[in-house]
């Protein structure tokens, strides 16, 4: 028999086996526009139909917002670990320039369920569409496209809930998914938040929050999504993924206008009114990638696009100037899309071009009659990106 001394490796491994992988992503920019810094604010008001007062759970930092000059958008801390043979765990924290800390994502995901099944639970970005589950440092452009920004929100669709996906054992990649979310959203399934400012305005004209006649928050889940993704086998150098999805919120609230001290309203004034009902969306997405096998991405090409359609079926709960319309249905319909391409014209250098538009369909209807229509808003964006390594990037962008 040969005596062996303990190396200490076992104890070292046991002490570090549950330590997560940690990464830090720093994101900052220099911003300038020709309308005194109001450019980023206008981007979020391009839809026309979502100018609601005190709606949505839109807390924390917003990706894409910028002031004239230098901006520190956020520092993201990412933690990930293999808990055991059954679960992975991920947590992402965002620190803004004013010291605010926001929990962006925190979830666990199964590793070993049979038949291609996987379960995710916690707070996470939905897997609808192509870009929704991507963080800003993975974007090919500095800011969010108009369709996502105005129809899904600056963060996209992100909520607390459960996701179940099925990856069948087929010859070509096909993924099906279903999600149940609590329903705390900025756009789809938003709930009216009556802040202190609105309370003061109501009190000034002799109204109260009960005047708005909005229902209490329903028990969750209130938001449901389903998606499918398909990728045919195009060989080693080419890849194509097609996707379709739908989402439905069973409670959606909005407050429009301002409390008026005198009626009838003067020209240009919109009297206070509240609406409540449900909302649903669907979308299509496609992405094509070509791997040219050049050095550091030279010759690589990516083309992607998405289309999103939204309708909100709401009933008038209160109207300050027209009490006779209470109970009437209002249908808000809007859509948006983007198309972008990125080409690696030299090692570590790539150029991108994007076109995005929101409001191709942009109208308010009641009883089959169009009450109001808004125009569309579109934008062209060009970007030049240098990636000295896979861990860093510098970008010049013009819109």
C-alpha positions as CSV (number, residue, x, y, z in Angstrom):
1,X,0.0,0.0,0.0
2,X,1.2,3.5,-0.8
3,X,0.3,6.3,1.6
4,X,-0.9,9.5,-0.1
5,X,-1.0,13.0,1.4
6,X,-4.1,15.1,1.0
7,X,-3.5,17.9,-1.5
8,X,-6.2,20.2,-0.2
9,X,-7.8,20.4,-3.7
10,X,-11.0,18.8,-2.5
11,X,-11.5,21.3,0.2
12,X,-10.6,24.2,-2.1
13,X,-13.1,23.0,-4.7
14,X,-15.9,22.5,-2.2
15,X,-15.4,26.0,-1.0
16,X,-15.7,27.6,-4.4
17,X,-18.2,25.3,-6.2
18,X,-21.1,27.5,-5.4
19,X,-19.4,30.8,-6.1
20,X,-21.0,32.6,-9.1
21,X,-19.4,33.9,-12.2
22,X,-19.4,37.7,-12.0
23,X,-19.1,40.3,-14.7
24,X,-19.4,44.1,-14.8
25,X,-20.6,46.0,-17.9
26,X,-20.1,49.7,-18.1
27,X,-22.2,51.7,-20.5
28,X,-21.8,55.4,-21.2
29,X,-22.0,57.9,-24.1
30,X,-21.8,61.4,-25.4
31,X,-25.0,62.7,-26.8
32,X,-25.9,65.8,-28.9
33,X,-29.1,66.8,-30.7
34,X,-30.3,69.9,-32.5
35,X,-33.4,70.5,-30.3
36,X,-31.8,71.4,-27.0
37,X,-31.7,67.8,-25.6
38,X,-35.3,66.9,-26.2
39,X,-34.6,64.3,-28.8
40,X,-34.7,61.2,-26.5
41,X,-37.9,62.4,-24.9
42,X,-39.6,62.8,-28.3
43,X,-38.7,59.2,-29.2
44,X,-40.9,57.8,-26.4
45,X,-43.8,60.0,-27.5
46,X,-43.8,59.0,-31.1
47,X,-46.8,56.7,-30.9
48,X,-49.6,59.2,-30.3
49,X,-52.0,56.9,-28.5
50,X,-50.0,56.1,-25.3
51,X,-49.7,59.6,-23.8
52,X,-51.3,58.5,-20.5
53,X,-51.1,60.2,-17.2
54,X,-49.6,58.1,-14.4
55,X,-49.8,54.8,-16.1
56,X,-47.4,51.8,-15.9
57,X,-44.9,50.5,-13.5
58,X,-42.0,52.3,-15.1
59,X,-39.5,52.5,-12.2
60,X,-35.7,52.7,-12.3
61,X,-33.3,53.7,-15.1
62,X,-34.4,53.9,-18.7
63,X,-32.2,52.6,-21.5
64,X,-31.6,55.2,-24.2
65,X,-32.5,58.3,-22.2
66,X,-29.7,60.9,-22.5
67,X,-28.9,64.6,-21.8
68,X,-26.8,66.8,-23.9
69,X,-23.1,66.0,-23.3
70,X,-21.7,63.0,-21.3
71,X,-24.0,60.3,-19.9
72,X,-23.2,57.3,-17.7
73,X,-26.2,55.1,-18.5
74,X,-25.6,52.3,-16.2
75,X,-23.2,49.7,-14.7
76,X,-24.6,46.2,-14.9
77,X,-23.5,43.5,-12.5
78,X,-24.2,40.0,-13.7
79,X,-24.0,36.9,-11.5
80,X,-24.6,33.4,-12.8
81,X,-24.0,29.9,-11.4
82,X,-24.8,26.2,-11.7
83,X,-26.6,25.6,-8.5
84,X,-26.5,21.8,-9.0
85,X,-27.4,19.2,-11.6
86,X,-31.0,20.5,-11.7
87,X,-30.8,24.3,-11.7
88,X,-28.9,27.3,-13.0
89,X,-29.4,30.7,-11.4
90,X,-28.8,34.2,-12.8
91,X,-29.1,37.7,-11.3
92,X,-28.4,41.1,-13.0
93,X,-28.3,44.4,-11.2
94,X,-28.2,47.8,-12.8
95,X,-26.5,50.8,-11.1
96,X,-27.4,54.2,-12.5
97,X,-25.4,57.4,-12.3
98,X,-27.4,58.7,-9.4
99,X,-26.6,55.6,-7.3
100,X,-30.0,53.9,-7.9
101,X,-29.8,50.1,-7.9
102,X,-32.4,48.2,-9.9
103,X,-32.9,44.4,-10.1
104,X,-33.1,43.8,-13.9
105,X,-33.3,40.0,-13.8
106,X,-33.1,37.3,-11.2
107,X,-34.3,33.8,-12.1
108,X,-33.6,30.1,-11.9
109,X,-33.8,27.7,-14.9
110,X,-33.9,23.9,-14.9
111,X,-31.1,21.9,-16.5
112,X,-32.3,18.3,-16.7
113,X,-36.0,18.0,-17.5
114,X,-36.9,15.2,-20.0
115,X,-38.4,15.5,-23.5
116,X,-36.7,18.9,-24.2
117,X,-38.7,20.7,-21.5
118,X,-37.2,23.7,-19.6
119,X,-38.7,25.8,-16.8
120,X,-37.6,29.4,-15.9
121,X,-39.1,31.3,-12.9
122,X,-38.3,34.7,-11.4
123,X,-38.0,38.1,-12.9
124,X,-36.7,38.0,-16.4
125,X,-37.0,39.4,-20.0
126,X,-39.6,37.6,-22.0
127,X,-38.4,35.5,-25.0
128,X,-41.0,36.9,-27.3
129,X,-39.5,38.4,-30.5
130,X,-35.8,38.5,-31.3
131,X,-34.4,41.5,-29.4
132,X,-36.6,41.5,-26.3
133,X,-34.3,39.3,-24.2
134,X,-31.2,41.2,-25.1
135,X,-29.5,43.8,-22.8
136,X,-28.2,47.1,-24.3
137,X,-24.6,45.9,-24.4
138,X,-25.7,43.2,-26.9
139,X,-27.5,45.7,-29.2
140,X,-26.0,46.6,-32.6
141,X,-27.2,50.2,-32.1
142,X,-26.9,52.4,-29.0
143,X,-30.6,53.0,-28.5
144,X,-33.8,51.0,-28.6
145,X,-35.8,50.8,-31.9
146,X,-39.1,52.8,-32.1
147,X,-41.3,49.8,-32.3
148,X,-40.0,48.3,-29.0
149,X,-39.7,51.6,-27.3
150,X,-43.3,52.7,-27.9
151,X,-45.2,49.4,-27.9
152,X,-43.2,47.3,-25.3
153,X,-41.3,50.0,-23.4
154,X,-37.7,50.9,-23.0
155,X,-36.8,47.6,-21.3
156,X,-39.0,45.5,-23.6
157,X,-41.4,43.1,-22.0
158,X,-39.9,42.2,-18.6
159,X,-41.9,40.9,-15.6
160,X,-42.1,38.4,-12.8
161,X,-43.5,35.0,-13.7
162,X,-42.9,31.5,-15.1
163,X,-41.8,30.3,-18.5
164,X,-42.1,26.8,-20.0
165,X,-40.3,25.9,-23.2
166,X,-40.3,22.8,-25.3
167,X,-37.4,21.9,-27.7
168,X,-38.6,18.8,-29.6
169,X,-36.1,16.3,-30.9
170,X,-36.6,17.3,-34.5
171,X,-34.1,17.5,-37.4
172,X,-34.4,21.3,-37.5
173,X,-34.4,23.7,-34.6
174,X,-37.9,24.4,-33.4
175,X,-38.8,25.9,-30.0
176,X,-42.2,26.5,-28.4
177,X,-42.7,28.6,-25.3
178,X,-45.5,29.8,-23.0
179,X,-45.2,32.5,-20.2
180,X,-47.3,33.6,-17.3
181,X,-46.5,37.0,-15.9
182,X,-47.7,39.0,-13.0
183,X,-48.6,41.9,-15.3
184,X,-46.6,44.9,-14.1
185,X,-45.8,46.4,-17.4
186,X,-45.1,49.8,-18.9
187,X,-47.1,49.4,-22.0
188,X,-49.0,46.0,-22.4
189,X,-51.1,45.6,-19.3
190,X,-50.2,48.9,-17.6
191,X,-52.0,49.8,-14.4
192,X,-52.7,53.4,-13.6
193,X,-50.5,54.8,-10.9
194,X,-52.0,57.9,-9.3
195,X,-49.0,59.9,-8.0
196,X,-48.9,62.8,-5.7
197,X,-48.9,65.3,-8.5
198,X,-52.2,63.9,-10.0
199,X,-53.8,63.8,-6.5
200,X,-53.0,67.5,-6.1
201,X,-54.5,68.3,-9.5
202,X,-57.7,66.4,-8.7
203,X,-58.0,68.1,-5.3
204,X,-57.7,71.5,-6.9
205,X,-60.8,71.0,-8.9
206,X,-62.8,69.2,-6.3
207,X,-62.2,65.6,-7.5
208,X,-60.8,62.5,-5.8
209,X,-59.0,59.4,-6.9
210,X,-62.3,57.5,-6.5
211,X,-63.8,59.7,-9.2
212,X,-61.7,57.9,-11.8
213,X,-63.8,54.7,-11.1
214,X,-60.9,52.3,-11.9
215,X,-60.9,48.8,-10.6
216,X,-58.5,47.5,-8.0
217,X,-55.5,45.6,-9.2
218,X,-56.6,42.0,-10.1
219,X,-54.7,39.0,-8.8
220,X,-51.9,37.8,-11.0
221,X,-51.1,36.4,-13.4
222,X,-52.6,39.1,-15.6
223,X,-50.3,38.8,-18.7
224,X,-49.9,35.7,-20.9
225,X,-47.5,35.1,-23.9
226,X,-46.8,32.3,-26.3
227,X,-44.0,32.1,-28.9
228,X,-42.5,29.8,-31.5
229,X,-39.1,29.9,-33.2
230,X,-37.9,27.9,-36.2
231,X,-34.4,27.7,-37.8
232,X,-33.9,25.6,-40.9
233,X,-30.5,24.0,-41.6
234,X,-28.7,26.2,-44.2
235,X,-25.2,24.8,-43.7
236,X,-22.2,26.0,-41.8
237,X,-21.9,29.6,-43.1
238,X,-25.6,30.6,-43.1
239,X,-28.2,30.8,-40.4
240,X,-31.9,31.8,-40.4
241,X,-34.3,32.1,-37.6
242,X,-38.0,32.9,-37.9
243,X,-40.3,33.7,-35.0
244,X,-43.9,34.5,-34.1
245,X,-45.5,35.4,-30.8
246,X,-48.6,36.7,-29.1
247,X,-49.4,38.3,-25.8
248,X,-52.6,39.2,-23.9
249,X,-53.2,41.3,-20.7
250,X,-56.5,40.8,-19.0
251,X,-56.3,44.2,-17.2
252,X,-55.1,47.4,-18.7
253,X,-55.8,51.0,-17.4
254,X,-55.1,54.4,-18.8
255,X,-55.7,58.0,-17.6
256,X,-55.8,60.7,-20.3
257,X,-56.1,64.4,-20.2
258,X,-55.9,66.8,-17.2
259,X,-58.4,67.8,-14.5
260,X,-60.0,71.0,-15.8
261,X,-61.2,73.8,-13.5
262,X,-63.9,75.0,-16.0
263,X,-66.0,73.3,-18.6
264,X,-66.5,73.1,-21.5
265,X,-62.8,72.7,-22.3
266,X,-61.0,75.4,-24.2
267,X,-59.5,74.6,-27.7
268,X,-56.5,72.4,-27.2
269,X,-57.5,71.1,-23.8
270,X,-58.3,67.5,-23.1
271,X,-60.6,66.8,-20.1
272,X,-59.7,64.1,-17.7
273,X,-61.0,60.7,-18.5
274,X,-60.0,57.1,-17.5
275,X,-60.3,53.9,-19.4
276,X,-60.0,50.2,-18.5
277,X,-60.1,46.9,-20.3
278,X,-57.7,44.4,-21.8
279,X,-54.9,44.6,-24.4
280,X,-53.2,42.2,-26.8
281,X,-50.3,42.1,-29.2
282,X,-48.6,39.9,-31.7
283,X,-45.4,40.0,-33.6
284,X,-43.2,38.5,-36.3
285,X,-39.4,38.4,-36.4
286,X,-36.7,37.2,-38.7
287,X,-32.9,37.2,-38.5
288,X,-30.3,36.0,-41.1
289,X,-26.6,35.7,-40.4
290,X,-23.7,35.0,-42.7
291,X,-20.4,33.9,-41.3
292,X,-17.7,34.8,-43.7
293,X,-14.9,33.1,-41.6
294,X,-12.8,36.3,-42.0
295,X,-10.5,37.5,-39.3
296,X,-12.3,39.1,-36.3
297,X,-15.7,39.3,-38.0
298,X,-14.5,40.7,-41.4
299,X,-17.1,39.9,-44.1
300,X,-19.8,38.8,-41.6
301,X,-23.3,40.0,-42.2
302,X,-26.5,40.1,-40.2
303,X,-30.0,41.3,-41.3
304,X,-32.9,41.3,-38.9
305,X,-36.4,42.8,-38.6
306,X,-39.5,42.7,-36.5
307,X,-43.1,43.7,-36.8
308,X,-45.4,44.4,-33.8
309,X,-49.1,45.0,-33.7
310,X,-51.1,46.1,-30.7
311,X,-54.8,46.7,-29.8
312,X,-56.3,47.9,-26.6
313,X,-60.0,47.2,-26.0
314,X,-60.9,49.7,-23.3
315,X,-64.2,51.0,-21.8
316,X,-64.6,54.6,-20.6
317,X,-64.7,54.4,-16.8
318,X,-65.0,58.2,-16.2
319,X,-65.1,61.3,-18.4
320,X,-65.1,64.8,-16.8
321,X,-66.7,66.6,-19.7
322,X,-68.9,63.9,-21.3
323,X,-70.5,61.6,-18.7
324,X,-72.8,60.2,-21.3
325,X,-69.9,58.2,-22.9
326,X,-69.1,56.3,-19.7
327,X,-69.2,52.6,-20.6
328,X,-68.5,53.1,-24.3
329,X,-65.8,51.0,-25.8
330,X,-62.7,52.5,-27.3
331,X,-60.3,50.5,-29.5
332,X,-56.7,51.8,-29.8
333,X,-54.8,50.2,-32.6
334,X,-51.1,50.7,-33.4
335,X,-48.2,48.9,-35.0
336,X,-44.5,49.4,-35.6
337,X,-41.5,47.7,-37.2
338,X,-37.7,48.0,-37.7
339,X,-35.3,46.6,-40.2
340,X,-31.5,46.7,-39.7
341,X,-28.4,45.3,-41.2
342,X,-24.8,45.1,-39.9
343,X,-21.7,44.3,-42.0
344,X,-18.1,43.6,-40.9
345,X,-16.1,45.6,-43.5
346,X,-12.8,45.1,-41.8
347,X,-11.3,43.1,-38.9
348,X,-13.0,44.4,-35.6
349,X,-15.0,47.0,-37.6
350,X,-18.6,46.9,-38.6
351,X,-21.1,49.3,-40.1
352,X,-24.9,49.2,-39.4
353,X,-28.0,50.8,-40.9
354,X,-31.4,50.8,-39.3
355,X,-34.9,52.0,-40.4
356,X,-37.6,52.0,-37.7
357,X,-41.2,53.3,-37.8
358,X,-44.1,53.3,-35.4
359,X,-47.8,54.1,-36.1
360,X,-48.3,52.8,-39.6
361,X,-51.7,52.0,-38.2
362,X,-52.4,54.5,-35.5
363,X,-56.1,55.1,-34.7
364,X,-58.9,55.3,-32.1
365,X,-62.2,53.6,-32.9
366,X,-65.6,53.4,-31.2
367,X,-68.6,51.3,-32.4
368,X,-66.9,50.8,-35.8
369,X,-66.3,54.6,-36.3
370,X,-62.8,56.1,-36.4
371,X,-62.7,58.9,-33.8
372,X,-59.1,60.0,-34.3
373,X,-56.1,59.0,-36.3
374,X,-52.4,59.9,-35.8
375,X,-49.6,59.9,-38.3
376,X,-46.5,57.6,-38.2
377,X,-43.1,58.5,-37.0
378,X,-40.0,57.0,-38.7
379,X,-36.2,57.3,-38.4
380,X,-33.0,56.3,-40.1
381,X,-29.9,55.5,-38.1
382,X,-26.3,54.7,-39.1
383,X,-23.7,53.3,-36.8
384,X,-20.0,52.6,-36.9
385,X,-18.6,50.2,-34.3
386,X,-15.1,49.2,-33.4
387,X,-14.5,46.2,-31.1
388,X,-10.9,46.1,-30.0
389,X,-11.6,42.8,-28.2
390,X,-14.7,40.7,-27.7
391,X,-15.2,42.4,-24.3
392,X,-15.4,46.0,-25.4
393,X,-16.9,48.2,-28.1
394,X,-16.9,51.9,-29.1
395,X,-19.6,53.3,-31.4
396,X,-20.3,56.4,-33.4
397,X,-24.0,56.8,-34.3
398,X,-26.1,59.3,-36.2
399,X,-29.9,59.4,-36.5
